[in-house]
Amino acid sequence: QVHLVESGGGLVQAGGSLRLSCATSGRTYSSYIMAWFRQAPGKEREFVAAMSWSAGNTYYADSVKGRFAISRDNAKNTVFLQMISLKPEDAAVYYCAARRGVVLWDVASTSYNYWGQGTQVTVSS
């Protein structure tokens, strides 16, 4: 059984940084793609970044390229999202997600089977 728990959200000023964590448990994830999505009030959930757990390949939404970085710690079974140069429009609930597969650019939220509970990121201007 897949279990994902996000942490690390909070309030930050525009231009600041945050690192989100997604602790995983319940199985090995070597054949999985791990991703981060976000959802702002009144908006649809949108893709942010994805990583293949085994190969470490990454894929990003254009809106976060160069500012966000997804990574993993195999020993801790944890996925991270390092966010720098945060903007007010980055404010949202951020969700960790997982699915089996190899195609990173399948960014539809409906393709992901497993989700965490979300962590709130607030960016003040």
Summary of the structure (lengths in Angstrom):
residues: 125
radius of gyration: 13.4
end to end distance: 40.3
largest distance: 40.5
contacts: 366
relative contact order: 0.32
helix: 5%
strand: 51%
